[in-house]
Structures are given as C-alpha cells and as structure tokens.
Amino acid sequence: MPKGTPEAGDRKQVCRYASLQVTSLPFWTVAAPGDSIGPMKKRTQFATAMPSPIYRILLWSGLLVGFGVRLFRLGAESLWYDETVSVYLAQQSVPALIAHTARDIHPPGYYLLLHLWQAVTQPTLQHGLEFLYAWPSLAAGMVLLPLLYALGRRWFGVRVALAALWIGALHPFSVWYSQEVRMYTVGAALCLVCLWAAHRWTEDGSTRQLVVYAVTGAAALYTLYYAAFALLAINLIIVVLIFQESSELSGRWRGRRLLHWVTAQVGVLVLWSPWLPNAWRQVTDPPVPPWRGELDILSALRESLSALLVGQSPPFDAFVLVIALFVLFGFTRKTVASRLWVYAYVFVPLAVILSLSALVTPLYHVRYFFVYAAAAPLLLAVALDVLARWRYVYALGIGALLALSAWSLVEFWENPLSRADDHRAAVQILTTGWRPGDAILVNAGWIYPCWLSTGRRRQAGR
C-alpha cells in the first residue's frame, strides 16, 4: 500500500483514507457505483441512467422536427454571393480548386466536400441547384443535434439534454446556416466533436479520444480557419482542469497527462502542416484587404448575444432576454466544471475575436461566431433548468423559447429584409435574351461567380 496508508485492520482509518481518495479525484468527475477509485476513471453521474420510453420518443421526434425545419424552403431562394463562390469552386477541378483557395481567405476542405457532392448529384439550374448544394450544410446541421444531446446528457442529465436538442432543432442561428451553401455548420460540427473527444479524454484518458480530437481538429482547420479559436478554448479548459486537480495527485501524473494532451495538439499541427504555409501567408499577407470598418465592440457583443437566442433574423431586440437567461444559467445547481466547458467554448473564442478586431485587424462577423454558438442550446437549456422544480413554469419557459425561435424562423423565411438578391432570375433573364455574338460585361469582381456558378461560362465575358 502507498506510504501513509492505514493498516487494513483499522476499519475507521481505512474509511477515512478512502474518503480522502474520493475527494482527491479530478473535480469534474463523480464516482459511480462499482467504479474503482482512481483518477480519470469515473463516469459522470448523469450519463448512467437510461432514458424512459417517453424520453426516447421526445429524442426521435426532436430529431425529426429539426430535419423538417431545415428541409423547409431549402433552396427556395437564389444563392447569394458567398454561396455562389462555394458553387463556383466546387465546379472546378481539384488542382484548380486548391490553387484558388491557396490565394483566398478560406481553406479548401469544405469546397472539396462540395466538389465530391456535386460530382454525385449534378446540380443545375433546372435540377435543384440551390437545393442540392445546400445538403452538406443541412447534414452537418443535423449532426449538431445528437452532439448537443450527447454533451448535455453527459454534463447535465437527460432532461437538459432533451431540452437542448429541441432548442437546437428550432434554433434560428443553426437553421440559418444549415440552409446556406457555406462551411459554417460543417466547421461547427467538427469543433463540437473535438469538444466531445476532449471531454471523454478527461474521463477515461483514452488514447483513442486523443486520436479523434487530433483528426477532427485538423479537419476543422481545413474547413475554416476560425476553428482555431474553438481549439484554443478547448485547450484553455483542459489546462485549467489539469492544474486544478487535487494536490493529492502526483505532479508526475499531472505532467504525464499534460504531455499526452500536448502530443494531441502536435498531431493536429502535423495533419494540418501541408496547408500551414498557405494559412500563414494568408494571415500575414491577406489576399483580400480588410473589408470591414472600425468595429463597435458593444454593438458586436449585442449582436452576438442576440444571435444566441434568435439568430440573425430577430423579430425584436433580444439582448436583455439573453442576459436574463445567462443570469439564470449562473444560478444553476449543475457542477462548476460542466458550466466551464460550455461557457468557455462559446465565449472564449468570441472574446479573442473581438479583442483582435479592436487591437489588431477586423476579424469579427456574426457568421463566424456561429461556429462556437452552435453549443448555445446547451446554455439556454441549463438556464431554463433552474425552473424545473416548478414543472408547469419550466414547461412554459421551454414552450416560450421554442415559440420565440419559431417566430424568428418565420422572419427568416418571410421577411424581405432577410432574403438574398435574386441572382437566379437575373441569370435566367440574361440567358433568355442572349444571342450568338452578344457579350455580357461583368463590371464587379463579386458578380462573376454568380454568373459562372450557373454553368453559363460560354456566354460569360470578363
């Protein structure tokens, strides 16, 4: 037995020693019946209970509702400029695609995925161009829902997990980007997988979880450079948790855990290293001059916090309501460590981006915040769970939040201010009127992808 261990015959002393060992565990773990006492070997107290049949019905119905909402009006509007860039690049050969993105502001991962998808589905203006190209985003948006449920159940229990899934199913911010032909839901899903793998590693110390983290982390960076801020937040959480473990655990053990984690970060960089020179050049010498003006930090913060609740099509200014929900989140009885995971993952990237935008160069746009705000349904579900002791009040709160989300979605789909420019109709008019010998003059750099993405290259003149 270790030095200082009481003799087995002294029952009182043995009990005191066992109690000491339980309190010496990493503070984010809780021993379950039958678990051995030892670091990184515990299951969270909420993950062991199996949900009842009614919970399973709510789970599957929430997924179906989320799918139906994301499918509704998918591809009903014309692609806007950024989406036409996605389609234009997806239609290029792989070498041309990679060469273009090496000179652009986004990495090639999403465009390669879209290239493979369009090779299978062959979208055209006559054959569901907008509808078919949006499916990778829709699929990634659907992946977010089971990830929210899994994380919520692991950290906070089945009730919070189901609430988070339903809130995520109707979350306007998530639905918006699940219907857009861009990389944001793909990047958000990959970053949430990284978060899941990192948390699982803190529980069981499995090398497999570190491999999952490294592979998905590199894939996220190949998809969107802003994934780096999510990885930064995860690293901050892990370092805090490792160094806040009980002093009863040896420094050698803590150092070994830290070494394993650093090795996983090296793995991410090794997997991403083929693209790293391009990324470094794009950061130090941007191919596109900063197009955003001076940032109003307070306005950006207000916009971001409102988006957590009502997305980018708010029926009203939801800033005060969001603050009230976060106050409720602070009063929850859930463990500090579980709240640390969610809070840090959502807000550390936002704080870093706003700071860099104010002090160095403009980086902020609310669309980039979505990559981390995809976990916002967990924040909202935990905040409302404070009301769970009053069953009807809790049900009313959940219902009110879902109704607010539905209202925002109606604004997103029906309000003319939220609609994209009708490039599709413009292309159809030009195509109908074009005659051999005619030239079509494109007078702005942002217009040509709108034309070329339709496949009308033979008539295009630049």
Disulfide bonds with the S-S distance in Angstrom:
none
